[in-house]
Amino acid sequence: MKTLFPGSALLCLLLCLLPAAPAAGQSLSLIDMPVLRVCPPAPDGGRPDRFDGPDCQDTTLFQIDPQFREIWVEARIIVPETDREADWPLGLLISGKAASEVWLNGESLGRNGQPGPDRAHEIPGRMDAVFYVPRARLQPGENELVLHLSGMHSHLRLSSPMHGLFLMPYGRPVERIAAHYGPALVTFGFFALGFVFFGVMAWRSAARESSAILALASFFAGGQLLWEVSRGLFAYDYPVHDIRLIGIVVFAFGFGLCLNAYVLKTLSDLPARWRYTILGGLAAVMLAIVLLVSGFDGKTGFSLLAALLHGAAWCAYRAWRRTPGALSHMAVFAGMALLIPLFGGRFLDIYLYVASAGILLFLFYRQAQNLVRARQDRQIERERAQRLETALAEARQRSAPAQLQLVSSGRVDYVPTDTIVQLKGAGDYVEVHHDDGRTALYNGSLAGLETELPATFLRVHRSHIVNTAFVSALERDASGVGRLMMSNGSDVPVSRRIMPKVRTALAAA
């Protein structure tokens, strides 16, 4: 259960704590209008003489399509008396891929860009534009709203290019959109931190590939979030909206592949070419979904769903093979996959990024576990290597003891190192204590002799080097310092700073 909490339990906790997106303020939706008719321009290119002609048709807002053409729209609306008499200024928000002109009861409200019959004559308008509505122009009962729309600069053909038509308190539309995306934007700092941290880890640590994958996953999640909330960060012309939608799909595509790349790397011992082959097959399936599914929400949601289901299936297979950690990975992937149909379009707007932060936090936790485990394994290997080196040095000492060249008063002595119990610094001299109780004073320093001594010798203090073959016991005081009891009855101080190293070395001896 310890590995389940950082993933699935935390993911659920984040979703429960996430506040609902704040309301945009008082607003009156004009989507459910009694009469909404679309007509082509008059033969002279101007406004149609009537909106009930044979070329006109009844429609709904989401069926209006100004992409690559010029159209006129008439709506008959009834504004409640409470809205007509309120003391706050009114605005008409038009959200959609079109340049637009607006008339209310025969009087112009303004222009967003310039609608036209072709690209040369059209000036692209903002994706989200608000027009000030003087209350004097509103009348009791039915009001006539006329829209002149064109979308000649579109790059893609969307199934629903018009997103909204609202009468609401006048204000900048990006502020209201930003309020909608605000809860999701708070996760961007997490993605940025993950990208920087694991980018550095990929450069400096041994687990380079898995850390690089997590850095890329953070990059794609953060990039998708920025593309998603960009509509609430700045006002852009409607052709940019197509690029924004493409960017969202591309980043979701990359995020889904990175999640699978990570579990393939960490939950299997497959060679790289097999892992990349599996990822290539998944990428082909996701690309087919993107090409076949209509609507960019569907492209994003279903391609990401395919990636999550593939990851959950792979983790289930590894759990069946009893791979440690596979079951918790499967629970996290399957849990996020279930959220997509559960929350629908709202999931892609907000909950996706909280869920992405949750799943990345789980993977970060597992990666940290792997790094700690790898560091422990390397430490164990170093200790084994040290034990082996010490054992070999002791064997060499027994079979062919090393000779230490020592100088005293112009005389050179060659002293077998296996007879030396300890060496003690004494200013510009070194005291050499032998196993037979003799003590001799020689020229030199401990630092100079330390490099010439075999591996069985260990420096335990600024002024002491001991032969570990003669150590009987290690005693540690409450203050952190210690003492080595030697087999000849002497004792040697051990400094607090190197006490851990001495204990490790003696354990390996």
C-alpha positions as CSV (number, residue, x, y, z in Angstrom):
1,M,0.0,0.0,0.0
2,K,3.0,2.4,0.5
3,T,3.5,2.7,-3.3
4,L,-0.2,3.2,-4.0
5,F,-0.6,6.4,-2.0
6,P,1.8,8.7,-3.9
7,G,0.0,7.7,-7.1
8,S,-3.7,6.7,-7.2
9,A,-4.6,8.0,-3.7
10,L,-2.8,11.4,-4.3
11,L,-4.4,11.7,-7.7
12,C,-7.9,11.3,-6.2
13,L,-7.0,13.7,-3.4
14,L,-5.9,16.4,-5.9
15,L,-9.1,16.0,-7.9
16,C,-11.2,16.3,-4.8
17,L,-9.4,19.4,-3.6
18,L,-9.6,21.1,-7.0
19,P,-12.1,23.9,-6.8
20,A,-14.7,24.3,-9.5
21,A,-13.8,26.9,-12.1
22,P,-15.1,30.3,-11.1
23,A,-18.1,31.6,-12.8
24,A,-17.6,34.2,-15.4
25,G,-20.0,36.5,-13.7
26,Q,-23.6,37.2,-14.5
27,S,-24.4,36.2,-18.1
28,L,-27.3,35.5,-20.3
29,S,-26.6,32.8,-22.9
30,L,-28.2,33.6,-26.3
31,I,-27.6,30.1,-27.7
32,D,-31.2,28.9,-27.1
33,M,-32.7,31.6,-29.3
34,P,-36.3,31.1,-30.7
35,V,-35.2,32.2,-34.2
36,L,-31.7,31.8,-35.7
37,R,-31.4,31.9,-39.4
38,V,-28.3,31.8,-41.7
39,C,-28.3,33.4,-45.2
40,P,-25.7,33.9,-47.9
41,P,-24.8,37.5,-48.9
42,A,-27.1,39.4,-51.3
43,P,-26.2,39.2,-55.0
44,D,-24.4,42.5,-54.6
45,G,-22.4,41.1,-51.7
46,G,-24.3,43.1,-49.1
47,R,-26.9,42.3,-46.4
48,P,-29.8,40.1,-47.6
49,D,-33.0,41.9,-48.1
50,R,-34.8,39.3,-46.0
51,F,-33.9,36.4,-43.8
52,D,-36.7,34.1,-44.7
53,G,-35.7,33.5,-48.4
54,P,-35.2,30.1,-50.0
55,D,-31.4,30.3,-49.5
56,C,-31.8,30.8,-45.8
57,Q,-32.1,28.1,-43.2
58,D,-32.9,27.7,-39.5
59,T,-30.0,26.5,-37.5
60,T,-28.3,26.6,-34.0
61,L,-25.3,28.5,-32.9
62,F,-23.0,25.5,-32.9
63,Q,-24.1,24.6,-36.5
64,I,-23.2,28.0,-37.9
65,D,-20.1,27.6,-40.1
66,P,-18.4,30.8,-41.4
67,Q,-15.2,28.9,-42.3
68,F,-14.0,29.7,-45.9
69,R,-17.2,31.6,-46.7
70,E,-19.2,34.7,-45.9
71,I,-22.6,34.5,-44.2
72,W,-25.3,36.6,-42.5
73,V,-27.1,35.5,-39.3
74,E,-30.3,36.9,-37.8
75,A,-31.4,36.1,-34.3
76,R,-34.5,37.2,-32.5
77,I,-33.8,37.5,-28.8
78,I,-35.8,38.5,-25.7
79,V,-33.8,40.2,-23.0
80,P,-35.3,39.9,-19.5
81,E,-36.3,43.2,-17.8
82,T,-33.8,42.5,-14.9
83,D,-30.9,42.6,-17.4
84,R,-32.3,45.7,-19.2
85,E,-32.6,47.7,-16.0
86,A,-29.4,46.5,-14.2
87,D,-26.8,49.2,-13.4
88,W,-23.8,47.4,-14.9
89,P,-22.7,48.0,-18.5
90,L,-23.7,45.2,-20.9
91,G,-21.5,43.5,-23.5
92,L,-22.2,41.1,-26.3
93,L,-19.5,38.4,-26.4
94,I,-19.0,36.6,-29.7
95,S,-16.6,33.6,-29.5
96,G,-15.8,31.9,-32.7
97,K,-13.5,31.5,-35.8
98,A,-14.7,34.6,-37.7
99,A,-14.4,38.2,-38.5
100,S,-17.7,39.8,-37.5
101,E,-19.9,42.9,-37.6
102,V,-22.9,43.2,-35.3
103,W,-26.2,45.2,-35.5
104,L,-28.8,45.4,-32.7
105,N,-32.3,46.5,-33.7
106,G,-30.9,48.0,-36.9
107,E,-28.0,50.0,-35.3
108,S,-24.4,49.0,-35.5
109,L,-22.6,47.7,-32.3
110,G,-19.2,47.5,-34.0
111,R,-16.8,45.4,-36.0
112,N,-14.3,42.7,-35.1
113,G,-11.9,42.6,-38.0
114,Q,-13.6,43.0,-41.3
115,P,-15.7,40.2,-42.9
116,G,-15.2,39.7,-46.6
117,P,-15.9,37.5,-49.5
118,D,-12.3,36.2,-49.8
119,R,-8.9,36.4,-48.0
120,A,-7.9,39.6,-49.8
121,H,-10.9,41.5,-48.5
122,E,-11.2,40.0,-45.1
123,I,-9.3,41.3,-42.0
124,P,-9.2,38.5,-39.4
125,G,-11.0,39.3,-36.1
126,R,-10.3,38.2,-32.6
127,M,-11.3,34.7,-31.5
128,D,-13.2,36.2,-28.6
129,A,-14.6,39.7,-29.1
130,V,-16.9,41.8,-26.9
131,F,-19.2,44.6,-28.2
132,Y,-20.6,47.3,-25.9
133,V,-24.4,47.2,-25.8
134,P,-26.1,50.6,-24.9
135,R,-29.2,49.8,-22.8
136,A,-31.1,52.4,-24.8
137,R,-30.9,50.1,-27.8
138,L,-32.6,47.3,-26.0
139,Q,-36.4,47.2,-26.2
140,P,-39.0,45.2,-24.3
141,G,-40.0,42.0,-25.9
142,E,-38.2,40.8,-29.1
143,N,-34.9,42.3,-30.3
144,E,-33.3,41.8,-33.7
145,L,-29.6,40.8,-33.7
146,V,-27.8,40.6,-37.0
147,L,-24.3,39.1,-37.5
148,H,-22.1,39.4,-40.6
149,L,-19.4,36.6,-40.4
150,S,-16.6,35.3,-42.5
151,G,-13.7,32.9,-41.8
152,M,-11.5,33.1,-45.0
153,H,-8.2,32.8,-43.0
154,S,-9.0,29.5,-41.4
155,H,-6.3,26.8,-41.6
156,L,-8.5,23.9,-40.5
157,R,-12.2,23.1,-40.9
158,L,-13.7,22.5,-37.4
159,S,-17.0,20.8,-36.8
160,S,-18.2,23.6,-34.5
161,P,-16.3,26.8,-35.2
162,M,-18.7,29.0,-33.2
163,H,-18.3,28.6,-29.5
164,G,-20.6,31.1,-27.8
165,L,-22.8,34.1,-28.0
166,F,-23.4,35.8,-24.6
167,L,-25.0,38.9,-23.2
168,M,-23.1,39.7,-20.0
169,P,-21.4,42.4,-17.9
170,Y,-19.1,44.3,-20.2
171,G,-15.4,43.5,-19.8
172,R,-12.3,42.0,-21.5
173,P,-13.1,38.4,-22.6
174,V,-9.7,37.1,-21.8
175,E,-10.2,37.8,-18.1
176,R,-13.3,35.7,-18.0
177,I,-11.6,32.9,-19.9
178,A,-8.6,33.1,-17.6
179,A,-10.9,32.7,-14.6
180,H,-12.1,29.5,-16.2
181,Y,-8.6,28.1,-16.7
182,G,-7.2,29.5,-13.5
183,P,-7.3,26.3,-11.4
184,A,-5.4,24.4,-14.1
185,L,-2.7,27.1,-14.4
186,V,-1.5,26.6,-10.9
187,T,0.0,23.2,-11.9
188,F,2.4,24.8,-14.4
189,G,5.0,25.5,-11.7
190,F,5.0,21.8,-10.9
191,F,5.7,20.9,-14.6
192,A,8.4,23.5,-14.9
193,L,10.1,22.3,-11.8
194,G,9.9,18.7,-13.0
195,F,11.4,19.6,-16.4
196,V,14.4,21.5,-14.8
197,F,15.0,18.9,-12.0
198,F,14.9,15.8,-14.2
199,G,16.7,17.6,-17.0
200,V,19.6,18.1,-14.6
201,M,19.3,14.5,-13.3
202,A,19.5,13.3,-16.9
203,W,22.7,15.2,-17.4
204,R,24.4,14.3,-14.1
205,S,22.9,11.0,-12.7
206,A,23.4,7.4,-13.8
207,A,19.7,7.0,-14.6
208,R,19.9,9.2,-17.6
209,E,17.3,7.7,-19.9
210,S,14.5,7.5,-17.3
211,S,15.2,10.9,-16.0
212,A,15.2,12.3,-19.5
213,I,11.9,10.7,-20.2
214,L,10.4,12.4,-17.1
215,A,11.9,15.7,-18.1
216,L,10.2,15.4,-21.5
217,A,6.9,14.3,-19.9
218,S,7.0,17.4,-17.8
219,F,7.8,19.5,-20.8
220,F,4.9,18.1,-22.8
221,A,2.4,18.5,-19.9
222,G,3.5,22.0,-19.3
223,G,3.4,22.9,-23.0
224,Q,-0.1,21.5,-23.4
225,L,-1.2,23.5,-20.4
226,L,0.2,26.7,-21.8
227,W,-1.4,26.1,-25.2
228,E,-4.7,25.3,-23.5
229,V,-4.8,28.4,-21.3
230,S,-3.3,30.7,-23.9
231,R,-6.8,31.7,-24.9
232,G,-7.2,33.3,-21.4
233,L,-3.7,34.8,-21.4
234,F,-3.9,37.0,-24.5
235,A,-6.4,37.9,-27.2
236,Y,-5.4,36.4,-30.5
237,D,-6.9,36.5,-34.0
238,Y,-9.0,33.6,-35.0
239,P,-6.5,31.9,-37.4
240,V,-4.2,31.4,-34.4
241,H,-6.9,29.2,-32.8
242,D,-6.2,26.4,-35.4
243,I,-2.5,26.5,-34.5
244,R,-3.4,26.4,-30.8
245,L,-5.6,23.3,-31.3
246,I,-2.8,21.5,-33.2
247,G,-0.3,22.4,-30.4
248,I,-2.6,20.9,-27.8
249,V,-2.9,17.6,-29.7
250,V,0.9,17.5,-30.3
251,F,1.8,18.0,-26.7
252,A,-0.9,15.5,-25.5
253,F,0.5,13.0,-28.0
254,G,4.1,13.5,-26.7
255,F,2.9,13.3,-23.0
256,G,1.2,9.9,-23.7
257,L,4.2,8.5,-25.4
258,C,6.5,9.6,-22.6
259,L,4.4,7.9,-20.0
260,N,4.6,4.7,-21.9
261,A,8.3,5.1,-22.5
262,Y,8.9,5.4,-18.8
263,V,7.0,2.3,-17.8
264,L,8.7,0.3,-20.6
265,K,12.1,1.4,-19.4
266,T,11.5,0.9,-15.7
267,L,9.2,-2.1,-15.6
268,S,11.1,-4.3,-18.0
269,D,14.5,-5.4,-19.1
270,L,13.7,-5.1,-22.8
271,P,16.5,-3.9,-25.1
272,A,16.1,-0.4,-26.4
273,R,15.2,-1.5,-29.9
274,W,12.2,-3.5,-28.7
275,R,11.0,-0.7,-26.4
276,Y,11.2,1.8,-29.3
277,T,9.4,-0.7,-31.6
278,I,6.5,-0.9,-29.1
279,L,6.4,2.9,-28.8
280,G,6.4,3.2,-32.5
281,G,3.3,0.9,-32.7
282,L,1.5,2.9,-30.0
283,A,2.4,6.1,-31.9
284,A,0.9,4.7,-35.1
285,V,-2.4,3.9,-33.2
286,M,-2.5,7.3,-31.7
287,L,-1.8,9.0,-35.0
288,A,-4.7,7.0,-36.6
289,I,-7.0,8.2,-33.9
290,V,-5.9,11.8,-34.5
291,L,-6.6,11.5,-38.2
292,L,-9.9,9.6,-38.0
293,V,-11.6,11.2,-35.0
294,S,-13.5,14.5,-35.7
295,G,-13.2,17.4,-33.3
296,F,-10.0,18.3,-31.6
297,D,-11.3,17.5,-28.1
298,G,-11.9,14.0,-29.5
299,K,-8.5,13.8,-31.1
300,T,-6.8,14.9,-27.8
301,G,-9.0,12.8,-25.5
302,F,-9.0,9.6,-27.4
303,S,-5.3,9.6,-28.3
304,L,-4.4,10.2,-24.7
305,L,-6.9,7.6,-23.6
306,A,-5.2,5.1,-26.0
307,A,-1.8,5.9,-24.4
308,L,-3.1,5.5,-20.9
309,L,-4.9,2.2,-21.7
310,H,-1.7,0.9,-23.3
311,G,0.3,1.8,-20.3
312,A,-2.2,0.2,-17.9
313,A,-2.2,-3.0,-20.0
314,W,1.6,-3.1,-20.0
315,C,1.7,-2.6,-16.3
316,A,-1.0,-5.3,-15.8
317,Y,1.2,-7.7,-17.8
318,R,4.3,-6.9,-15.7
319,A,2.2,-7.3,-12.5
320,W,1.2,-10.8,-13.8
321,R,5.0,-11.4,-14.2
322,R,5.4,-10.2,-10.6
323,T,7.4,-7.1,-11.4
324,P,7.8,-4.9,-8.3
325,G,5.8,-1.7,-8.5
326,A,3.8,-2.8,-11.6
327,L,0.5,-3.0,-9.8
328,S,0.7,0.6,-8.4
329,H,1.6,1.9,-11.9
330,M,-1.4,0.0,-13.4
331,A,-3.7,1.6,-10.8
332,V,-2.5,5.1,-11.6
333,F,-2.8,4.7,-15.4
334,A,-6.2,3.1,-15.2
335,G,-7.5,5.7,-12.8
336,M,-6.5,8.6,-15.1
337,A,-8.0,6.7,-18.1
338,L,-11.3,6.5,-16.3
339,L,-11.4,10.2,-15.6
340,I,-11.5,11.1,-19.3
341,P,-15.0,9.7,-20.0
342,L,-16.1,10.6,-16.5
343,F,-15.5,14.4,-16.9
344,G,-15.7,14.7,-20.7
345,G,-14.7,18.1,-22.1
346,R,-14.2,19.6,-18.6
347,F,-11.4,17.0,-18.1
348,L,-9.5,18.4,-21.1
349,D,-9.9,22.0,-19.9
350,I,-8.9,21.6,-16.2
351,Y,-8.8,18.2,-14.6
352,L,-6.3,16.8,-17.2
353,Y,-3.5,19.0,-15.8
354,V,-4.2,18.2,-12.2
355,A,-4.4,14.5,-13.1
356,S,-1.1,14.9,-15.1
357,A,0.5,16.5,-12.1
358,G,-0.7,13.6,-10.0
359,I,0.6,10.9,-12.3
360,L,3.9,12.7,-12.7
361,L,4.2,13.1,-9.0
362,F,3.8,9.4,-8.6
363,L,6.4,8.7,-11.3
364,F,8.7,11.3,-9.7
365,Y,8.3,9.4,-6.4
366,R,9.1,6.1,-8.1
367,Q,12.1,7.6,-9.9
368,A,13.4,8.9,-6.6
369,Q,13.0,5.4,-5.1
370,N,14.9,3.9,-8.1
371,L,17.7,6.5,-7.7
372,V,18.1,5.8,-4.0
373,R,18.1,2.1,-4.6
374,A,20.7,2.5,-7.4
375,R,22.9,4.7,-5.1
376,Q,22.6,2.0,-2.4
377,D,23.6,-0.7,-4.9
378,R,26.6,1.3,-6.0
379,Q,27.6,1.8,-2.3
380,I,27.3,-1.9,-1.7
381,E,29.4,-2.6,-4.8
382,R,32.0,-0.1,-3.6
383,E,32.1,-1.8,-0.2
384,R,32.5,-5.2,-1.9
385,A,35.3,-3.8,-4.0
386,Q,37.0,-2.3,-0.9
387,R,36.7,-5.6,0.9
388,L,38.2,-7.4,-2.0
389,E,41.0,-4.9,-2.3
390,T,41.7,-5.2,1.4
391,A,41.7,-9.0,1.3
392,L,44.1,-9.0,-1.7
393,A,46.4,-6.5,0.1
394,E,46.4,-8.7,3.2
395,A,47.2,-11.7,1.0
396,R,50.0,-9.9,-0.6
397,Q,51.3,-8.8,2.8
398,R,51.4,-12.4,4.0
399,S,53.0,-13.8,0.9
400,A,55.4,-10.8,0.1
401,P,55.2,-8.0,2.6
402,A,55.8,-4.5,1.1
403,Q,58.9,-2.7,2.0
404,L,58.6,0.9,3.3
405,Q,61.6,3.1,2.7
406,L,62.3,5.3,5.7
407,V,65.1,7.8,6.3
408,S,66.6,8.7,9.7
409,S,69.8,10.7,10.3
410,G,71.2,10.0,6.9
411,R,70.4,6.3,7.2
412,V,67.8,4.5,5.0
413,D,65.9,1.6,6.5
414,Y,63.6,-0.8,4.5
415,V,60.9,-1.8,6.9
416,P,58.4,-4.6,6.2
417,T,54.9,-3.0,6.4
418,D,53.4,-6.2,8.0
419,T,55.4,-5.4,11.2
420,I,54.1,-1.9,11.5
421,V,51.2,-1.4,14.0
422,Q,50.7,2.3,13.6
423,L,52.4,5.5,12.4
424,K,52.1,8.7,14.4
425,G,52.9,12.2,13.2
426,A,55.4,14.2,15.3
427,G,56.1,17.6,13.6
428,D,58.6,17.0,10.8
429,Y,59.0,13.4,11.9
430,V,57.0,10.2,12.0
431,E,56.9,7.7,14.9
432,V,56.7,4.1,13.6
433,H,55.4,1.6,16.1
434,H,56.3,-2.0,15.5
435,D,54.5,-5.2,16.6
436,D,57.4,-6.1,18.8
437,G,57.0,-3.0,20.9
438,R,59.8,-1.0,19.2
439,T,59.3,2.7,18.3
440,A,61.5,4.4,15.7
441,L,61.6,8.1,14.6
442,Y,62.0,8.8,10.9
443,N,62.1,11.9,8.7
444,G,59.0,12.8,6.7
445,S,55.3,13.3,7.1
446,L,52.2,11.1,7.3
447,A,50.8,12.6,4.1
448,G,53.9,11.6,2.2
449,L,54.0,8.0,3.6
450,E,50.2,7.5,3.3
451,T,50.5,7.2,-0.5
452,E,53.2,4.5,-0.2
453,L,51.4,2.3,2.3
454,P,49.3,-0.7,1.2
455,A,45.5,-0.8,1.4
456,T,45.6,-2.4,4.9
457,F,46.6,0.9,6.4
458,L,43.9,3.5,7.3
459,R,44.3,7.1,8.4
460,V,42.0,7.6,11.3
461,H,43.2,10.9,12.6
462,R,45.2,13.9,11.5
463,S,48.2,12.5,13.3
464,H,47.6,8.7,13.1
465,I,47.7,5.9,10.5
466,V,46.9,2.4,11.7
467,N,47.4,-1.1,10.2
468,T,43.9,-2.6,10.3
469,A,45.4,-6.1,10.7
470,F,46.3,-5.1,14.3
471,V,43.0,-3.5,15.2
472,S,41.2,-5.3,18.1
473,A,38.2,-3.1,18.7
474,L,36.6,0.3,18.0
475,E,35.1,2.3,20.8
476,R,32.9,5.3,20.2
477,D,32.2,8.1,22.8
478,A,28.9,10.0,23.1
479,S,30.7,13.1,21.7
480,G,31.2,11.3,18.4
481,V,34.9,10.7,18.7
482,G,36.3,7.2,19.1
483,R,39.3,5.1,19.9
484,L,40.9,2.1,18.2
485,M,42.2,-0.6,20.5
486,M,45.3,-2.2,19.0
487,S,46.5,-5.8,19.5
488,N,49.7,-4.5,21.1
489,G,47.7,-2.9,23.9
490,S,47.9,0.7,22.6
491,D,45.0,2.9,21.7
492,V,44.6,5.4,18.8
493,P,42.2,8.3,18.7
494,V,39.7,8.5,15.9
495,S,38.4,11.9,14.8
496,R,34.6,12.6,14.7
497,R,34.8,13.7,11.0
498,I,36.2,10.4,9.7
499,M,34.5,8.1,12.2
500,P,31.9,6.8,9.6
501,K,34.7,6.1,7.0
502,V,36.7,4.2,9.7
503,R,33.7,2.1,10.7
504,T,33.0,1.3,7.0
505,A,36.6,0.4,6.3
506,L,36.9,-1.8,9.4
507,A,33.7,-3.5,8.4
508,A,35.2,-4.2,5.0
509,A,38.5,-5.4,6.4
